[in-house]
Structure formats: C-alpha cells, structure tokens
C-alpha cells in the first residue's frame, strides 16, 4: 500500500484546479488512483434513477475526486504563508 502525505479527516487546502484555495476535510482516500475526496470541493451533479426515496428521480450534487498532488495539509499551508510573509492568503 502506498503512503501519502495526508490521511482521512485531515484538513487540506486545494493547490491547483478550479477549486484552488478552498479548504476542506478529507472524506475518502482512493489509494489505487492516488486521489482524495474533499468535503465541499469539486462538486459534481449525479443523475439518479427512480427509487422509493426519489420517485421522480433526482439530480444529486456530491463531491468529486481531486488528485493527491493538488492538496496540501492546512497546517503546512498556513506555515508556508506565514514564512513568505503574505498578508492576505487566498484561502
């Protein structure tokens, strides 16, 4: 099994992509694909078929995955921002 720089329930900051600068907690690690699912980041719309819960069917919005190289631990990110002396971080 691979070892990664973050783990489940860690708070992370997204470094690249359309959700750059967003913070969230890791919900799931997808180790075989080297991806993570972060709470409130990379939202996708999922079309569901009819069921007892959704008699008409529904469009459910949920989190997509982000490559693990595009996230950094929030504590490391804050330390890096403090070291650089940036007054306003985009996070």
N, C-alpha and C positions, 0 to 999 in steps of 0.2 A: 504494500500500500504506500502511496506517495505521502510525503509530509508537506504541509503547506504553511504559509506564514500567518494564516488566520484560521479560526475554528468556529464552530457553531455558537451562536449567541454573542459573538464579538460585535462591537460597534465599528463600522467601517465607513470610509469616505470613498466615493467613486472618483477615479482619477481621469478617466477618458470616456468618450462617447457622449450621447445626447443627454445623459443624466449626470454629467460631470459636476462635482461639487456637492452632490446630495449625500446625506448621511443616513444610515440605517443599520438595523441589526441583521446578522446572517441567520436565515431561516434553515437553509439546507446547503450542504456541500455536495456537489456532484463530482466525486473524485475521478471517475473514469474519463470524464470530459474536461476536467480542470476548470469547472465553472462553479459559481455560487449563486444562490437566490437570496437577494437582499430585500428586506421589508420596505415596500413603497418605492422601489426602483425598477425601471424597465417594465412598466406596466403594459400588459397585452390584453386584448379582448379575445375571449374564448367563447365560441358559439356552442351552446349545449342543446342536446335534443330534448324532446318532450319527456317528462317524467312526472311522478306524483308530486315532487317538490315544485316543479315548474311545468304546469300543464300546457302552457303555450310555448315552451322552450324559452331560452333566455340568452342574453349576451352578458357573460360574467367577466369582470375585469380582475386580473390577478398578476402576480409578479412573474417576469421572465427571468432568464439567467444572464449573468454577466461573467466574462472571463476573469479568472482569479488574478491575472496580472494587472487588471484595471481597477483593483481595490487595494486600499491600504488601511491598516488599523488606525482608528481615530486618534489614539494617543500618540502614535508615531507622527501622524499628520500634523497634530497641534504642536508637537515639539519641533517639527521641521519649520512650521510657520513662525514660531517664536524665535527660532535660531536665525532665520533670514531677516527678521525684523519687519515683516509686513504688518501694517496696521489694520488693514481690512482684508480678511480672508474671504474667498468666495464660497465658503461652506456654510 
